[in-house]
Amino acid sequence: MPEYGNSIQVLHGYQENAYTYYPVIVVGAGESGIAVGCQLKEQLGFDQFRIFERASGIGGTWWVNRYPGVACDVLVNPSRALKICLVDRPCRPALFYSFSFCPNYRWSSFHPPGREIIQYLQDVCAKYQIVDKIQLNTEVAELRYLKHEELWEVKLQHLVAGSGDLTTKERKYRIDTKGRTSVVLREETIRAKVVCSAAGGLVEPNTWPESIPGIETFEGNIFHSARWDHSVDLSGKNVIVMGTGCSAAQLVPKLPNPPYNAKSVTQLMRSPPWVVPRTQPPFGAEKWARYSPTLFTMLPGLGRAYRTIMFLTIEATFFFLFPNTSRAKKGRKKYEANLLDHMRKSVPEKYYEILTPDYGLGCKRRIFDELWFPSLSNPAIELTTLPLTSIQPNGVTLGPGRTYPDPQDRASKVPTEERKLAADVIVLANGFEAKSWLHPLRIIGKDGRLMSDVWEERGGAQAYMGSTMDGFPNFFIIFGPNTATGHSSVILASENMTRYAIRFIKRILNGDVRTVEVKKKAEMAWTKTMQEKLKDTVWTSNCQSWYIDSKGWNATAYP
């Protein structure tokens, strides 16, 4: 067995079997991939690694999501921490939305826009000097473990610049219609000792619902919010928005106003979300934006103390919101009553019924809102639960029926009659393929089995500590199955997993061990514990969400 060492090297010269060897590779240059790269350098002083990113820029979901109004949508006010923790608004702060090893205390607001978050992530890469370690427009298509060499064989696809920003289905369509070279310039096979998958969970947007006919006849523009088409002029146009999730709540209020100036916006809702009003920063947004960056800079310990308070407050909210204990249920009921009162004070009366959820708070992702509810008073915006039933060249048909409340509820006054609307643009804000973990990456372990097949056999996506799987040595998932908490920062979870992986990578690079692999017994016991504990949480209450698949398996949340 050859010794490859801890340096990047090219082997076999110009022979047909030549390849480049990397001690460590990382899949994805979003928040998690950036965290791994920074910690390899900071903790291990190691720079012989490469981060492969299929998109044309650094930042992951913040790079591709550029819809109107995109921003960090969650925060918390430290001056009300105890009240929030007990009865009011458990949520996450923008100030908490940065790495602990490189905190940002200079956000322009409590809700920094996507452009500002991208700049922060790129600045972190520059500070830790890992920009040159990131290879863009390169997709990791397949990982195959070579048992006898104790290495991962990695198949790369070098993409036409920008084609990696497209969805997997869009790239396939382009290949089918324009040829393979319209997307893939060339393929390369490399090898690596350690692989860290930092592929995000919200990557592949949901596509057009196949049950709705007529899409091929539509003469307008159709695109997903996560792949916003800025070349489309919305001025004077009739826009249909499908969905009422977090992205939709941010973009809908923007569309009738400059610079977009849509003539009308009709928003289609399947079921209502729980909407939490945004807390204003101490002393008001204007003073916060003007003075907080200077204050945190002059008093370095203040920022760290603020983050600590936020962390403790947010952790306390978990016990208030998510368990199915009698105390939590009582707290949720009180919280729900407060939110419904806020809704009734914020939207026209005609929307009261369709904006009253019939499921428990926390079962689905909450929306932290400042603009959506007030925008529903704008005559240019209409919210409806009439289902989209067909598409015409210049319009859509809604109904008959309704998606909420139950159409069999005769006491309800919510309309069910068929309507035809003019439509020039349709925006899909219908979420992501969140249940297809690591898709479309093919990962083949030491026994020749696909990780996806192993997961299917065992009931669903899983990993010990959300990071490692038996049969897949030296492979670490960053922000893997059952690591989203529903109440705390994604960045915090990514950092925790990065630290976990770095502990083992250090041993491998030091030569203390050749491979690291969790035992099957330990992995399955961990997964069993996760699924059992999740049964006693709000996520298993009576609602449908992207947390749980059709078989009832929850591979998303950490209990």
C-alpha positions as CSV (number, residue, x, y, z in Angstrom):
1,M,0.0,0.0,0.0
2,P,1.6,3.3,-1.1
3,E,2.2,6.1,1.4
4,Y,0.8,9.3,0.0
5,G,1.7,11.7,2.8
6,N,0.1,15.0,3.7
7,S,0.9,17.0,0.6
8,I,-1.1,17.6,-2.6
9,Q,0.7,15.8,-5.4
10,V,0.3,14.6,-9.0
11,L,1.1,10.9,-9.5
12,H,2.0,8.9,-12.6
13,G,3.0,11.9,-14.7
14,Y,1.3,12.0,-18.2
15,Q,0.2,8.3,-18.1
16,E,-3.4,7.5,-18.6
17,N,-3.8,6.6,-14.9
18,A,-2.3,9.9,-13.7
19,Y,-4.3,11.7,-11.0
20,T,-4.0,14.4,-8.3
21,Y,-3.9,13.3,-4.7
22,Y,-5.3,15.5,-1.9
23,P,-5.0,14.7,1.7
24,V,-8.3,16.4,2.4
25,I,-11.1,17.6,0.2
26,V,-14.3,19.4,1.1
27,V,-17.5,19.3,-0.9
28,G,-19.2,22.7,-1.0
29,A,-18.1,26.3,-0.2
30,G,-21.1,27.4,1.8
31,E,-21.0,28.2,5.5
32,S,-20.0,24.7,6.5
33,G,-17.3,24.3,3.9
34,I,-15.8,27.6,4.8
35,A,-15.8,26.6,8.5
36,V,-13.9,23.4,7.7
37,G,-11.3,25.2,5.6
38,C,-10.8,27.9,8.3
39,Q,-10.4,25.4,11.1
40,L,-8.0,23.2,9.1
41,K,-5.7,26.2,8.9
42,E,-6.4,27.6,12.4
43,Q,-6.4,24.4,14.5
44,L,-4.1,22.2,12.5
45,G,-2.0,24.7,10.6
46,F,-2.8,22.6,7.6
47,D,-3.3,24.0,4.1
48,Q,-3.0,21.0,1.8
49,F,-6.7,20.7,1.0
50,R,-9.1,21.7,-1.6
51,I,-12.8,22.9,-1.4
52,F,-14.8,22.0,-4.5
53,E,-17.8,24.1,-5.2
54,R,-20.1,23.6,-8.2
55,A,-21.5,27.1,-8.1
56,S,-19.7,30.1,-9.6
57,G,-19.2,31.9,-6.3
58,I,-18.5,31.4,-2.6
59,G,-21.4,31.4,-0.1
60,G,-23.6,28.4,-0.8
61,T,-27.3,29.2,-0.4
62,W,-26.5,32.8,0.1
63,W,-24.8,32.9,-3.3
64,V,-27.7,31.4,-5.3
65,N,-30.6,33.0,-3.4
66,R,-30.9,36.5,-4.8
67,Y,-34.6,37.1,-4.7
68,P,-36.0,40.6,-3.8
69,G,-35.8,41.1,0.0
70,V,-33.5,38.2,0.7
71,A,-32.1,38.7,4.2
72,C,-31.4,37.0,7.6
73,D,-34.9,36.7,8.8
74,V,-34.4,35.9,12.5
75,L,-33.2,37.7,15.6
76,V,-33.7,38.3,19.3
77,N,-33.6,41.3,21.5
78,P,-31.4,40.8,24.5
79,S,-33.1,43.4,26.6
80,R,-36.2,41.2,26.6
81,A,-34.4,37.9,26.9
82,L,-36.3,36.5,29.9
83,K,-39.7,37.5,28.6
84,I,-38.9,36.0,25.2
85,C,-37.6,32.8,26.8
86,L,-40.8,32.3,28.8
87,V,-43.8,33.7,26.9
88,D,-43.0,35.7,23.9
89,R,-40.7,35.4,20.9
90,P,-38.0,32.7,20.8
91,C,-35.9,33.4,17.8
92,R,-32.3,33.8,16.6
93,P,-30.3,37.0,16.3
94,A,-28.5,38.4,13.2
95,L,-25.5,39.1,15.5
96,F,-25.5,35.4,16.3
97,Y,-25.3,34.7,12.6
98,S,-21.6,34.6,12.3
99,F,-18.8,32.2,13.2
100,S,-17.6,32.2,16.8
101,F,-14.0,32.1,15.5
102,C,-14.7,35.2,13.4
103,P,-17.6,37.0,14.8
104,N,-19.2,39.9,13.0
105,Y,-20.2,42.8,15.2
106,R,-20.7,45.3,12.4
107,W,-23.9,44.1,10.7
108,S,-25.7,47.1,9.3
109,S,-29.0,46.0,11.0
110,F,-30.6,43.2,12.9
111,H,-31.7,41.8,9.6
112,P,-28.7,42.0,7.3
113,P,-29.5,41.5,3.6
114,G,-28.1,38.6,1.6
115,R,-25.6,40.8,-0.1
116,E,-24.1,41.7,3.2
117,I,-24.0,38.1,4.4
118,I,-22.2,37.0,1.2
119,Q,-19.6,39.7,1.8
120,Y,-19.1,38.6,5.3
121,L,-18.5,34.9,4.2
122,Q,-16.1,36.1,1.5
123,D,-14.3,38.3,4.0
124,V,-13.8,35.3,6.3
125,C,-12.3,33.3,3.5
126,A,-9.9,36.2,2.8
127,K,-8.9,36.6,6.4
128,Y,-8.1,32.9,6.8
129,Q,-6.4,32.8,3.4
130,I,-8.5,30.0,2.0
131,V,-9.8,31.7,-1.2
132,D,-7.1,30.0,-3.2
133,K,-8.2,26.7,-1.7
134,I,-11.6,27.0,-3.2
135,Q,-12.2,25.6,-6.7
136,L,-15.4,27.0,-8.2
137,N,-17.5,25.6,-11.2
138,T,-16.5,22.1,-10.1
139,E,-19.0,19.5,-9.1
140,V,-18.1,16.4,-7.1
141,A,-20.3,13.8,-8.9
142,E,-19.2,10.6,-7.2
143,L,-17.2,9.3,-4.2
144,R,-16.0,5.7,-4.2
145,Y,-14.0,4.2,-1.4
146,L,-11.0,2.1,-2.5
147,K,-10.8,-0.4,0.3
148,H,-7.3,-1.7,-0.5
149,E,-5.7,1.7,-0.8
150,E,-7.7,3.3,2.0
151,L,-8.5,6.3,-0.2
152,W,-11.5,7.9,-1.7
153,E,-11.7,8.0,-5.5
154,V,-13.5,11.2,-6.5
155,K,-15.1,12.0,-9.8
156,L,-15.1,15.7,-10.7
157,Q,-17.0,17.5,-13.4
158,H,-15.5,20.8,-14.5
159,L,-18.5,22.9,-15.4
160,V,-19.0,25.7,-17.9
161,A,-18.8,28.9,-15.8
162,G,-22.2,29.6,-14.2
163,S,-23.8,26.3,-15.1
164,G,-23.3,25.1,-11.5
165,D,-25.7,27.9,-10.3
166,L,-28.4,26.0,-12.2
167,T,-30.4,23.2,-10.5
168,T,-29.6,19.6,-11.3
169,K,-32.7,19.3,-13.4
170,E,-31.9,22.5,-15.3
171,R,-28.4,21.2,-16.1
172,K,-29.8,17.9,-17.3
173,Y,-32.3,19.7,-19.5
174,R,-29.5,21.8,-21.0
175,I,-27.4,18.7,-21.7
176,D,-30.4,17.0,-23.3
177,T,-31.2,19.9,-25.5
178,K,-27.8,21.5,-26.2
179,G,-25.3,18.7,-25.6
180,R,-23.1,17.7,-22.8
181,T,-20.4,20.3,-23.5
182,S,-22.9,23.0,-22.8
183,V,-22.6,22.1,-19.1
184,V,-19.6,19.8,-18.6
185,L,-16.2,20.9,-20.0
186,R,-14.3,17.9,-18.8
187,E,-14.2,15.2,-16.2
188,E,-11.4,14.4,-13.8
189,T,-10.7,11.6,-11.3
190,I,-8.7,12.4,-8.2
191,R,-8.1,10.7,-4.9
192,A,-8.3,11.8,-1.3
193,K,-7.5,10.5,2.1
194,V,-10.3,12.4,3.9
195,V,-13.6,13.7,2.5
196,C,-15.8,16.3,4.3
197,S,-19.2,16.7,2.7
198,A,-20.4,20.3,3.4
199,A,-23.2,20.0,0.8
200,G,-26.2,22.0,2.0
201,G,-29.6,20.7,2.8
202,L,-31.6,23.4,1.0
203,V,-30.0,23.1,-2.4
204,E,-32.3,21.6,-5.0
205,P,-35.5,23.7,-5.4
206,N,-38.8,21.8,-5.7
207,T,-40.0,21.7,-9.3
208,W,-43.3,22.5,-11.0
209,P,-46.1,20.3,-9.5
210,E,-46.8,17.6,-12.2
211,S,-50.5,17.5,-11.3
212,I,-51.1,21.0,-12.7
213,P,-51.6,20.9,-16.5
214,G,-50.8,23.6,-19.1
215,I,-47.3,24.7,-18.2
216,E,-46.1,24.1,-21.7
217,T,-48.6,26.6,-23.0
218,F,-47.7,29.5,-20.7
219,E,-46.2,32.4,-22.6
220,G,-44.8,34.2,-19.6
221,N,-41.9,33.5,-17.3
222,I,-41.6,30.8,-14.7
223,F,-38.8,30.5,-12.2
224,H,-38.1,29.5,-8.6
225,S,-37.3,32.1,-5.9
226,A,-34.0,30.4,-5.3
227,R,-33.0,31.0,-8.9
228,W,-34.5,34.4,-9.4
229,D,-34.4,35.7,-12.9
230,H,-33.4,39.3,-12.7
231,S,-33.6,39.7,-16.4
232,V,-37.4,39.5,-16.2
233,D,-39.0,43.0,-15.9
234,L,-42.0,42.8,-13.5
235,S,-43.2,46.4,-14.2
236,G,-46.9,46.4,-14.9
237,K,-47.0,42.6,-14.8
238,N,-49.5,40.2,-13.0
239,V,-47.4,38.0,-10.8
240,I,-48.4,34.6,-9.2
241,V,-46.4,33.5,-6.2
242,M,-46.8,29.9,-5.2
243,G,-46.0,29.5,-1.5
244,T,-46.0,31.2,1.9
245,G,-42.7,30.2,3.4
246,C,-39.9,32.3,4.6
247,S,-38.7,33.3,1.1
248,A,-42.2,34.2,-0.1
249,A,-42.8,36.3,3.0
250,Q,-39.7,38.3,2.2
251,L,-40.2,38.8,-1.6
252,V,-44.0,39.3,-1.9
253,P,-44.0,42.7,-0.1
254,K,-41.3,44.0,-2.4
255,L,-42.9,43.2,-5.7
256,P,-45.6,45.9,-6.1
257,N,-43.0,48.6,-5.1
258,P,-40.0,50.2,-6.8
259,P,-37.9,49.0,-8.5
260,Y,-40.1,46.0,-9.3
261,N,-43.5,47.7,-9.7
262,A,-45.6,44.7,-10.3
263,K,-49.2,45.5,-11.3
264,S,-50.7,42.7,-9.1
265,V,-49.3,39.9,-6.9
266,T,-51.5,36.9,-6.1
267,Q,-50.0,34.6,-3.4
268,L,-51.2,31.0,-3.3
269,M,-51.1,29.4,0.2
270,R,-51.6,25.7,0.9
271,S,-51.7,26.2,4.7
272,P,-50.9,29.1,7.0
273,P,-47.6,29.5,8.8
274,W,-47.1,30.7,12.3
275,V,-45.9,34.2,12.0
276,V,-43.7,35.9,14.6
277,P,-43.3,39.7,14.7
278,R,-39.7,40.8,14.4
279,T,-38.3,42.4,17.6
280,Q,-36.8,45.8,17.1
281,P,-33.2,46.3,18.3
282,P,-32.4,48.2,21.5
283,F,-32.9,52.0,21.1
284,G,-34.5,51.5,17.7
285,A,-33.2,50.4,14.3
286,E,-31.6,53.7,13.3
287,K,-29.6,54.2,16.5
288,W,-28.6,50.5,16.5
289,A,-27.2,50.7,13.0
290,R,-25.4,54.0,13.8
291,Y,-23.9,53.2,17.1
292,S,-23.7,49.4,17.7
293,P,-20.7,48.7,15.4
294,T,-18.6,51.3,17.1
295,L,-19.7,50.2,20.6
296,F,-18.9,46.6,20.0
297,T,-15.5,47.6,18.5
298,M,-14.6,49.8,21.4
299,L,-15.7,47.2,24.0
300,P,-14.6,43.8,22.6
301,G,-15.9,41.8,25.5
302,L,-19.4,43.3,25.0
303,G,-19.9,41.4,21.7
304,R,-18.9,38.1,23.2
305,A,-21.2,38.7,26.2
306,Y,-24.1,39.5,23.9
307,R,-23.6,36.3,21.9
308,T,-23.4,34.3,25.1
309,I,-26.7,35.8,26.4
310,M,-28.2,35.0,23.0
311,F,-27.1,31.4,23.1
312,L,-28.4,30.8,26.6
313,T,-31.7,32.5,25.8
314,I,-32.2,30.6,22.6
315,E,-31.3,27.2,24.2
316,A,-33.9,27.9,26.9
317,T,-36.6,28.4,24.2
318,F,-36.2,24.8,23.1
319,F,-37.8,23.5,26.3
320,F,-40.5,26.1,25.9
321,L,-41.4,25.3,22.3
322,F,-40.6,21.8,21.1
323,P,-41.1,19.0,23.8
324,N,-44.6,17.5,24.2
325,T,-44.5,18.0,28.0
326,S,-47.5,19.5,29.7
327,R,-45.5,22.6,30.6
328,A,-44.4,23.2,26.9
329,K,-47.9,22.5,25.6
330,K,-49.3,25.1,28.0
331,G,-46.6,27.6,27.0
332,R,-47.3,27.0,23.3
333,K,-51.0,27.6,23.7
334,K,-50.2,31.0,25.4
335,Y,-47.7,31.9,22.7
336,E,-50.1,30.8,19.9
337,A,-52.8,33.1,21.4
338,N,-50.4,36.0,21.4
339,L,-49.4,35.4,17.7
340,L,-53.1,35.1,16.6
341,D,-53.8,38.4,18.4
342,H,-50.8,39.9,16.5
343,M,-52.2,38.5,13.2
344,R,-55.6,40.0,13.7
345,K,-54.1,43.4,14.4
346,S,-51.9,43.3,11.3
347,V,-54.0,41.9,8.4
348,P,-57.4,42.6,6.9
349,E,-60.3,40.8,8.5
350,K,-60.9,38.7,5.3
351,Y,-57.7,36.9,6.0
352,Y,-58.3,36.0,9.7
353,E,-59.6,32.5,9.0
354,I,-57.0,31.4,6.4
355,L,-54.2,32.7,8.6
356,T,-55.2,30.8,11.7
357,P,-53.1,27.5,11.7
358,D,-54.7,24.3,12.8
359,Y,-51.4,22.7,14.0
360,G,-49.1,23.4,17.0
361,L,-46.5,26.1,17.0
362,G,-43.1,24.8,16.1
363,C,-44.3,21.8,14.0
364,K,-43.3,23.8,10.9
365,R,-40.7,26.5,10.5
366,R,-41.9,29.8,11.8
367,I,-41.8,33.0,9.8
368,F,-40.2,36.0,11.5
369,D,-41.9,38.9,9.8
370,E,-41.8,42.7,9.6
371,L,-43.3,43.3,6.1
372,W,-45.5,40.4,4.9
373,F,-48.5,40.9,7.3
374,P,-48.6,44.7,6.7
375,S,-48.3,44.2,2.9
376,L,-51.5,42.2,2.9
377,S,-53.4,45.5,3.3
378,N,-51.9,46.6,-0.1
379,P,-54.7,46.3,-2.7
380,A,-52.1,45.1,-5.2
381,I,-51.5,41.9,-3.1
382,E,-54.0,39.1,-2.7
383,L,-53.6,36.0,-0.5
384,T,-55.7,33.0,-1.4
385,T,-56.1,29.3,-0.6
386,L,-57.8,28.5,-3.9
387,P,-55.7,25.7,-5.5
388,L,-53.9,26.3,-8.8
389,T,-55.7,23.9,-11.2
390,S,-54.5,24.7,-14.6
391,I,-52.3,27.1,-16.7
392,Q,-53.3,29.0,-19.9
393,P,-51.0,31.0,-22.2
394,N,-51.7,34.3,-20.4
395,G,-53.3,33.3,-17.2
396,V,-54.1,30.7,-14.6
397,T,-57.2,29.0,-13.2
398,L,-57.7,28.8,-9.4
399,G,-60.2,26.4,-7.9
400,P,-62.8,25.1,-7.6
401,G,-62.1,24.0,-4.0
402,R,-59.6,25.3,-1.5
403,T,-56.5,24.0,0.2
404,Y,-57.3,25.6,3.6
405,P,-59.4,25.3,5.6
406,D,-60.9,21.9,4.9
407,P,-63.3,22.3,1.9
408,Q,-65.7,20.0,3.8
409,D,-66.0,22.6,6.6
410,R,-69.4,24.1,5.8
411,A,-69.1,26.7,8.5
412,S,-66.2,28.3,6.7
413,K,-66.7,31.3,4.6
414,V,-63.5,31.0,2.7
415,P,-64.2,31.0,-1.1
416,T,-64.1,27.8,-3.1
417,E,-65.5,29.1,-6.5
418,E,-63.3,28.8,-9.6
419,R,-61.5,32.0,-10.7
420,K,-59.5,32.8,-13.8
421,L,-56.6,35.4,-13.4
422,A,-54.3,37.1,-15.8
423,A,-50.7,36.0,-15.3
424,D,-47.5,37.2,-16.8
425,V,-45.0,35.7,-14.3
426,I,-45.2,32.7,-12.0
427,V,-42.7,32.5,-9.1
428,L,-42.3,29.1,-7.4
429,A,-41.6,29.7,-3.7
430,N,-42.5,26.1,-2.9
431,G,-39.4,25.1,-1.0
432,F,-36.7,22.5,-1.6
433,E,-36.0,18.8,-2.0
434,A,-35.0,18.8,1.7
435,K,-35.6,15.1,2.2
436,S,-32.9,14.0,-0.4
437,W,-29.8,14.2,1.7
438,L,-26.5,14.8,-0.1
439,H,-28.4,14.6,-3.5
440,P,-27.2,14.3,-6.3
441,L,-23.8,13.2,-4.9
442,R,-23.3,9.4,-5.3
443,I,-21.3,8.0,-2.3
444,I,-20.1,4.4,-2.5
445,G,-18.6,2.8,0.6
446,K,-16.0,0.2,1.2
447,D,-18.5,-2.7,0.6
448,G,-19.6,-1.2,-2.7
449,R,-22.9,0.0,-1.4
450,L,-24.5,3.5,-2.0
451,M,-25.0,5.5,1.1
452,S,-28.5,6.3,-0.1
453,D,-29.3,2.5,-0.4
454,V,-28.0,1.9,3.2
455,W,-30.2,4.7,4.4
456,E,-33.2,3.4,2.6
457,E,-32.6,-0.1,4.1
458,R,-32.3,1.4,7.6
459,G,-35.4,3.5,7.5
460,G,-34.1,6.9,6.4
461,A,-31.1,9.3,6.3
462,Q,-29.0,9.0,9.4
463,A,-25.4,9.3,10.7
464,Y,-23.7,8.9,14.1
465,M,-23.6,12.4,15.7
466,G,-25.0,13.6,12.4
467,S,-21.6,13.1,10.9
468,T,-20.3,9.6,10.3
469,M,-21.6,6.3,8.8
470,D,-20.3,2.8,9.2
471,G,-19.0,1.4,5.9
472,F,-17.7,4.9,4.9
473,P,-14.3,5.4,6.5
474,N,-12.7,8.9,6.7
475,F,-15.9,10.5,5.5
476,F,-17.5,13.3,7.6
477,I,-20.8,15.0,7.0
478,I,-21.0,18.6,8.1
479,F,-24.5,19.6,9.2
480,G,-25.8,16.1,8.4
481,P,-29.0,14.2,9.4
482,N,-30.7,15.2,12.7
483,T,-28.5,18.2,13.3
484,A,-31.0,21.1,12.7
485,T,-32.5,22.2,16.0
486,G,-35.3,24.4,14.8
487,H,-34.4,27.1,17.3
488,S,-30.7,27.9,17.1
489,S,-28.2,29.0,14.6
490,V,-27.2,26.8,11.6
491,I,-23.7,28.3,11.8
492,L,-23.4,27.1,15.4
493,A,-24.4,23.5,14.3
494,S,-21.9,23.6,11.4
495,E,-19.2,24.7,13.8
496,N,-19.9,21.9,16.2
497,M,-19.7,19.3,13.5
498,T,-16.6,20.9,12.1
499,R,-14.9,20.6,15.5
500,Y,-16.0,17.0,15.7
501,A,-14.5,16.2,12.3
502,I,-11.3,18.1,12.9
503,R,-10.5,16.0,16.0
504,F,-10.4,12.9,13.9
505,I,-8.8,14.5,10.9
506,K,-5.9,15.6,13.1
507,R,-5.3,12.0,14.2
508,I,-5.3,10.8,10.5
509,L,-2.9,13.5,9.3
510,N,-0.6,12.9,12.3
511,G,-0.4,9.2,11.4
512,D,-1.9,8.1,14.6
513,V,-4.6,6.1,12.7
514,R,-5.0,5.3,9.0
515,T,-8.8,5.4,9.0
516,V,-11.7,6.5,11.2
517,E,-15.0,4.7,11.0
518,V,-17.9,4.5,13.4
519,K,-19.1,1.0,14.4
520,K,-22.4,-0.1,13.0
521,K,-23.8,-0.9,16.4
522,A,-23.0,2.6,17.6
523,E,-24.5,4.3,14.6
524,M,-27.7,2.3,14.8
525,A,-28.1,2.9,18.5
526,W,-27.6,6.6,18.0
527,T,-30.2,6.7,15.3
528,K,-32.7,4.7,17.3
529,T,-32.3,7.1,20.2
530,M,-32.8,10.1,17.9
531,Q,-36.0,8.7,16.4
532,E,-37.4,7.7,19.8
533,K,-36.8,11.1,21.3
534,L,-38.3,12.9,18.3
535,K,-41.6,11.0,18.9
536,D,-42.1,13.1,22.0
537,T,-41.7,16.5,20.3
538,V,-44.0,18.9,18.5
539,W,-42.6,17.8,15.1
540,T,-44.7,14.6,15.3
541,S,-47.9,16.5,16.0
542,N,-50.6,16.8,13.4
543,C,-48.9,18.7,10.5
544,Q,-47.1,18.1,7.3
545,S,-43.6,19.6,7.0
546,W,-40.3,19.1,5.2
547,Y,-38.9,17.8,8.5
548,I,-40.6,14.4,8.1
549,D,-40.9,12.1,5.0
550,S,-43.9,10.1,3.9
551,K,-42.9,7.2,6.1
552,G,-42.8,9.3,9.2
553,W,-38.9,9.4,9.4
554,N,-37.5,12.6,10.7
555,A,-34.0,13.1,9.4
556,T,-33.9,16.8,9.9
557,A,-34.4,17.8,13.6
558,Y,-32.2,17.1,16.6
559,P,-34.3,16.4,19.7
